[in-house]
Amino acid sequence: MKHRVVLGFAAALGLLVAATFVVPSRTSVAPIAIETSVIRSSDLLEKAWSLPVASAFDKRVTWQSNGSRCGPASLANSFRSIGEDETTEADVLSGTGTCWTGYCIMGLTLDELAELARKKTSHQVTVLRNLTAEQFREHMTHANDPDRRYIINFDRRTIFGAGAGHHSPVAGYLEAEDLVFVLDVNEQFKPWLIERDRLFAAMDTLDGDSKRGLLQIGGP
């Protein structure tokens, strides 16, 4: 009987959380904003996909399964690009107890995502927070290093005028154009390019009491 109660509670909680992420809210981004707030030039996107790190993703992004799981989806895509075994959200979350309802309630913070990553990879995982604009530029120049992967935690509102916090892999940097290539794991947004200073502004925001930032996998 006790097991039935627990399972019933878990099912009810899952439905409640699901409703939270399915019902449109003031955080929804209008399609026109998704289309016009970032750069989607076919020529520039093709150039970005040819960068060393972007090439490892093989022009493929596995989309997040629901609105709360951008963090696990970002890890799954990044791990696939470096040859890890955990290449799906389910693989990344398996055995961790994280997002056990099927939803990452309120999403994962940058520190929580780092803790999850460390459970699934032997590569060094580093949280980069409170970066200056110059330090961010330096890391973006390393975003083309095949031995590194970056996942950025940013606030959509700063770029798209609406939305909330989000995680996605950074697949490279077009230095001459000063554009960062973001592999957005939300299927509505898809991969896009953005001016480095605008992406920095979206990252240089608060998530609770802490600044957002970058998660670095690999490298020194």
C-alpha positions as CSV (number, residue, x, y, z in Angstrom):
1,M,0.0,0.0,0.0
2,K,2.8,2.4,0.9
3,H,4.4,1.8,-2.6
4,R,1.1,2.7,-4.3
5,V,0.9,5.9,-2.4
6,V,4.5,6.9,-3.3
7,L,3.9,6.0,-6.9
8,G,0.6,7.8,-7.0
9,F,2.3,10.9,-5.6
10,A,5.1,10.7,-8.1
11,A,2.6,10.4,-11.0
12,A,0.6,13.4,-9.7
13,L,3.8,15.4,-9.3
14,G,4.9,14.5,-12.8
15,L,1.6,15.6,-14.2
16,L,1.7,18.9,-12.3
17,V,5.2,19.6,-13.5
18,A,4.3,18.7,-17.0
19,A,1.5,21.2,-17.0
20,T,3.8,23.8,-15.8
21,F,6.1,23.4,-18.8
22,V,3.3,22.8,-21.4
23,V,1.0,25.7,-20.7
24,P,2.1,28.9,-22.6
25,S,3.2,31.6,-20.3
26,R,4.8,35.1,-20.3
27,T,8.1,33.4,-20.8
28,S,7.1,32.1,-24.3
29,V,9.1,33.6,-27.2
30,A,7.1,34.7,-30.2
31,P,8.1,32.9,-33.5
32,I,9.0,36.3,-35.1
33,A,11.5,37.0,-32.2
34,I,13.0,33.5,-32.6
35,E,13.5,34.2,-36.3
36,T,14.8,37.8,-36.2
37,S,16.7,38.2,-32.9
38,V,19.8,36.2,-34.0
39,I,21.7,35.5,-37.2
40,R,20.6,32.6,-39.5
41,S,22.4,33.5,-42.7
42,S,22.8,30.2,-44.6
43,D,26.4,31.2,-45.7
44,L,27.5,32.0,-42.2
45,L,25.8,28.9,-40.7
46,E,27.6,26.8,-43.2
47,K,30.9,28.4,-42.4
48,A,30.2,27.9,-38.6
49,W,29.4,24.2,-39.1
50,S,32.8,23.7,-40.8
51,L,34.6,24.9,-37.6
52,P,36.7,22.2,-35.9
53,V,34.4,21.6,-32.9
54,A,31.1,22.2,-34.7
55,S,32.2,19.5,-37.2
56,A,32.3,17.0,-34.4
57,F,28.5,17.4,-33.9
58,D,28.0,16.3,-37.5
59,K,25.4,18.9,-38.3
60,R,23.1,17.2,-35.8
61,V,21.4,18.3,-32.6
62,T,19.3,16.0,-30.4
63,W,16.5,18.2,-29.1
64,Q,15.6,18.4,-25.5
65,S,12.5,16.3,-24.7
66,N,10.7,18.9,-22.7
67,G,11.1,22.5,-21.6
68,S,13.0,21.7,-18.5
69,R,15.7,19.4,-19.8
70,C,18.0,21.7,-21.8
71,G,20.9,20.9,-19.4
72,P,20.8,17.1,-19.8
73,A,20.3,17.6,-23.6
74,S,23.3,19.9,-23.8
75,L,25.4,17.3,-22.0
76,A,24.2,14.5,-24.3
77,N,25.0,16.4,-27.4
78,S,28.4,17.5,-26.1
79,F,29.3,14.0,-24.9
80,R,28.3,12.6,-28.3
81,S,30.7,15.0,-30.0
82,I,33.7,13.8,-27.9
83,G,32.9,10.1,-28.2
84,E,31.4,9.4,-24.8
85,D,28.8,6.7,-24.3
86,E,26.2,8.8,-22.7
87,T,24.6,10.4,-25.8
88,T,21.0,10.7,-24.8
89,E,19.2,12.5,-22.0
90,A,18.2,9.2,-20.5
91,D,21.9,8.0,-20.5
92,V,23.0,11.3,-18.9
93,L,20.4,11.1,-16.2
94,S,20.5,7.3,-15.6
95,G,21.4,6.3,-12.0
96,T,21.9,9.9,-10.9
97,G,18.4,10.6,-9.3
98,T,18.4,13.9,-11.1
99,C,15.1,14.9,-12.8
100,W,13.6,11.7,-11.5
101,T,10.0,12.8,-12.3
102,G,11.0,13.2,-16.0
103,Y,11.2,16.9,-15.5
104,C,14.0,19.0,-14.1
105,I,11.8,21.1,-11.8
106,M,12.8,24.8,-12.2
107,G,15.6,23.6,-14.5
108,L,19.2,22.9,-13.5
109,T,21.6,25.5,-12.3
110,L,25.0,25.7,-13.7
111,D,26.5,24.0,-10.6
112,E,23.9,21.3,-10.8
113,L,24.7,20.7,-14.4
114,A,28.4,20.5,-13.6
115,E,27.7,17.9,-10.8
116,L,25.7,15.9,-13.3
117,A,28.5,16.1,-15.9
118,R,31.1,14.9,-13.5
119,K,29.1,11.7,-12.8
120,K,29.2,10.8,-16.5
121,T,32.6,11.8,-17.8
122,S,36.3,11.5,-16.9
123,H,37.1,14.8,-18.6
124,Q,37.7,17.7,-16.4
125,V,34.5,19.8,-15.8
126,T,34.9,23.4,-14.8
127,V,32.4,26.1,-13.9
128,L,33.3,29.5,-15.3
129,R,31.4,32.2,-13.6
130,N,31.8,36.0,-13.0
131,L,33.7,36.3,-16.2
132,T,34.7,39.7,-17.6
133,A,33.9,40.5,-21.2
134,E,37.5,40.0,-22.1
135,Q,37.7,36.7,-20.3
136,F,34.6,35.6,-22.2
137,R,36.2,36.6,-25.5
138,E,39.3,34.5,-24.6
139,H,37.2,31.4,-23.9
140,M,35.3,31.9,-27.1
141,T,38.6,31.8,-29.0
142,H,39.1,28.4,-27.4
143,A,35.7,27.2,-28.4
144,N,37.3,26.0,-31.7
145,D,39.7,23.8,-29.7
146,P,38.7,20.1,-30.4
147,D,39.9,19.2,-26.9
148,R,37.3,21.5,-25.2
149,R,33.5,21.8,-25.1
150,Y,31.6,24.7,-23.7
151,I,28.0,24.8,-22.6
152,I,26.6,28.3,-22.0
153,N,23.9,29.2,-19.4
154,F,22.1,32.3,-20.5
155,D,18.9,34.3,-20.1
156,R,16.7,34.2,-23.3
157,R,15.1,37.5,-22.4
158,T,18.3,39.5,-23.1
159,I,18.4,38.2,-26.6
160,F,14.8,37.4,-27.6
161,G,12.8,39.8,-25.4
162,A,11.1,36.9,-23.5
163,G,11.9,33.5,-22.2
164,A,13.9,32.3,-19.2
165,G,17.2,30.7,-18.3
166,H,18.6,28.1,-20.8
167,H,21.6,25.8,-21.4
168,S,23.0,25.0,-24.9
169,P,26.4,24.0,-26.3
170,V,28.7,26.5,-27.9
171,A,30.0,24.9,-31.1
172,G,32.5,27.5,-32.2
173,Y,33.5,31.1,-32.8
174,L,33.8,33.0,-36.1
175,E,36.6,35.3,-34.9
176,A,36.7,37.5,-38.0
177,E,32.9,38.2,-37.7
178,D,33.0,38.1,-33.9
179,L,30.0,35.7,-33.9
180,V,29.4,32.8,-31.5
181,F,27.8,29.6,-32.8
182,V,25.2,28.3,-30.4
183,L,23.6,24.8,-30.9
184,D,20.3,25.6,-29.3
185,V,18.9,22.3,-28.0
186,N,15.3,23.6,-28.2
187,E,13.8,22.5,-31.6
188,Q,11.9,25.8,-31.9
189,F,15.1,27.8,-31.9
190,K,17.5,25.5,-33.7
191,P,21.2,26.5,-34.0
192,W,22.0,30.2,-34.4
193,L,24.8,32.8,-34.5
194,I,25.1,35.9,-32.4
195,E,27.4,38.8,-31.7
196,R,29.8,37.9,-28.9
197,D,28.9,40.9,-26.8
198,R,25.2,40.2,-27.0
199,L,25.7,36.6,-25.9
200,F,28.0,37.8,-23.0
201,A,25.2,40.2,-21.9
202,A,22.7,37.3,-21.8
203,M,25.2,35.2,-19.8
204,D,26.1,38.0,-17.5
205,T,22.8,37.7,-15.6
206,L,21.6,36.3,-12.3
207,D,20.2,32.9,-11.7
208,G,19.0,33.3,-8.2
209,D,21.9,34.7,-6.2
210,S,24.6,33.5,-8.6
211,K,25.7,34.7,-12.0
212,R,25.2,32.4,-15.0
213,G,28.3,31.3,-16.9
214,L,30.0,28.6,-18.9
215,L,30.5,25.0,-18.3
216,Q,33.8,23.8,-19.7
217,I,34.4,20.1,-20.4
218,G,38.0,19.1,-21.1
219,G,41.0,21.4,-21.7
220,P,43.4,22.7,-19.0
